[in-house]
Amino acid sequence: MRYARVSGAALLLLLVAAVGNLGIGASAIPLSEVLRALMAFDPDSLDHYVVLSQRLPRALIAIYVGAVLAAGGAVMQGVTGNPLASPSTLGVSAGAMLGMLLSVVVFEASLPMQGFGALAGGFAGFALTLAVARLTGLGPDPRGLPLILSGALTGILLAWLAGRCCLPILNAGPST
């Protein structure tokens, strides 16, 4: 019962924040006008058009992306059995950064291929974190502090490598 009340309150808070956010932008739209745009759309009103065609899709995408990131974080914490597990503490973010940079610098990859480079780099960063954690000698299933410390070490190493990857580009200056 408590779970249902907390979930309901969280959803209500999300709804209120999303509707309130629809009025915030380059031009402020009053809350009454936002509600009117959602309930009774007037095709001749510029504010209604802005709310429904620009701000509402952005708000829905933000809610969706937030939910996907939360689910991904919960899965990562569940799989590793560690409440501190996140992409930044397990070397995934730094690996993705390095993978994307290498795909650009080495292979001159197009934008879609850069995404695949980032995905491969993220997997490689996590695999390196697991390998470093297993090298600590704490068994084949490292969890807890060894995993987080290995992830931090891997993240630092991969971020340094990404910086070294960018230095030749930055030192070359603009091409004319």
Phi, psi and omega in degrees: 000318179297321179299319180294320179293317180294317179296317178297318178295321179294318178295320177296317177298319177298317179296315179297317180295320180293316179293319177296326179292334182295339179270352184263132178175199180301324173238125181289134177244126181299150181302323179297322179288324176297313179296321177296322179294325180283326185269319183220086184295132176248111184296344180271353182266125178293322179297320179295319178297316180297317181297311187280328185261342182241307187280321180295314177300321178296318180295318180294321177294320178297319178295316180297313181296319177299319179293320179294317178296321178295318179295319177297319178295320178295320178296316181297318179291324178290319181293318182275344182069028184227121181290347178269356184292129174205165180302328181282330181272352180247011176082002183289315182296314180293322177296320178294321178297314180295319180298319179293316180296318178295324179295328179281310187288314185277314187256357184048052187288149174286174184301314178297324180289333175297324176297319177293324176297318178295320179296314179296320178295322177296315177297318180295321178297318179291320178297320177295321177299315179296320180296317179295320179295323179288331178289347178289349177083018182261023175104171183284348183236072184286129176221170177079218186299319179301323180293315181293317178294322176295321177296320178295317178297315179297318179299317178296315180298313183290325176294322177296316178297322178296320177296319177294328179293326183276337185303316179299326179290316182291324180286336181291332180079181182289143178271132181241000000 
